[in-house]
Amino acid sequence: MTTIIAALLLAASTGATSVPTAENFAACNAEARDAVKRPTGDSPAASPIMKDEQRAQEARRGEPKGSDDAQLTGMDPDGAKNPAYQAAYRSCMRKSGF
């Protein structure tokens, strides 16, 4: 019983400490770029939320702030200007476990 509990605690703590790498950022930026290029009906990317729209407006005005969404860490600054790009990037990071 103690072994099972220890294994569960180790598994839970291992997943929580996962930190994205430069390779994760590059892969999600590439996926987001591809998602934005596809016609709307062909894109499996997530739909932008209101916060994506607000952050994109701020980025277009040159008002980049630290994102309140950790899943947007490492996102291309030009991509930040597009709410659909943000949604696709965040979706990729989530699929990657971040």
C-alpha positions in Angstrom: 0.0 0.0 0.0 2.8 2.4 0.9 4.5 1.7 -2.4 1.4 2.5 -4.4 0.9 5.8 -2.5 4.6 6.7 -3.1 4.3 5.9 -6.8 1.2 8.1 -7.1 2.8 11.0 -5.4 5.9 10.7 -7.6 3.8 10.6 -10.7 1.8 13.6 -9.6 4.8 15.7 -8.7 6.7 14.8 -11.9 3.9 16.1 -14.1 3.6 19.3 -12.1 7.3 20.3 -12.5 7.4 20.0 -16.3 8.8 23.1 -17.8 8.6 23.9 -21.5 11.9 24.1 -23.5 12.9 26.2 -26.4 12.0 23.2 -28.6 8.5 23.2 -27.2 8.2 27.0 -27.9 9.5 26.5 -31.5 7.1 23.6 -32.2 4.1 25.4 -30.9 5.0 28.6 -32.8 5.3 26.5 -36.0 1.9 24.8 -35.3 0.2 28.2 -34.6 1.7 29.7 -37.8 0.3 26.7 -39.8 -3.1 26.9 -38.1 -3.4 30.6 -39.0 -2.5 30.0 -42.6 -5.2 27.3 -43.1 -8.7 28.2 -44.2 -11.0 28.5 -41.2 -13.0 25.3 -42.0 -9.8 23.2 -42.2 -8.2 24.4 -39.0 -8.4 22.2 -35.9 -7.0 25.0 -33.8 -8.9 26.4 -30.8 -11.1 29.4 -31.2 -9.8 32.7 -29.7 -11.3 33.8 -26.5 -12.0 37.4 -25.4 -8.6 37.6 -23.6 -6.8 36.6 -26.9 -8.6 39.5 -28.6 -7.6 42.0 -25.9 -4.0 40.8 -25.8 -3.8 41.0 -29.6 -5.1 44.6 -29.6 -2.5 45.5 -26.9 0.3 43.9 -28.9 -0.7 45.7 -32.1 -0.6 49.0 -30.2 2.8 48.1 -28.9 1.7 47.6 -25.4 3.1 44.1 -24.7 2.7 43.2 -21.0 3.7 40.1 -19.2 1.0 37.5 -20.2 -1.4 36.4 -17.5 -1.6 33.0 -19.3 1.4 30.8 -18.7 0.5 28.8 -21.8 1.5 31.8 -23.9 5.1 31.8 -22.6 7.5 31.7 -25.5 5.0 32.8 -28.1 6.4 34.7 -31.1 5.8 38.5 -30.5 4.3 38.9 -34.0 2.0 36.0 -33.4 0.8 37.7 -30.3 -0.9 40.3 -32.5 -3.3 37.7 -33.9 -5.9 36.2 -31.5 -6.2 33.0 -33.6 -2.4 32.5 -33.4 -2.7 32.9 -29.6 -5.5 30.3 -29.4 -3.6 27.8 -31.6 -0.3 28.4 -29.6 -2.1 27.9 -26.3 -3.8 24.7 -27.6 -0.5 23.3 -28.7 1.1 24.0 -25.3 -1.8 22.4 -23.6 -1.6 19.3 -25.8 2.2 19.2 -25.0 1.4 19.0 -21.3 2.0 22.6 -20.3 
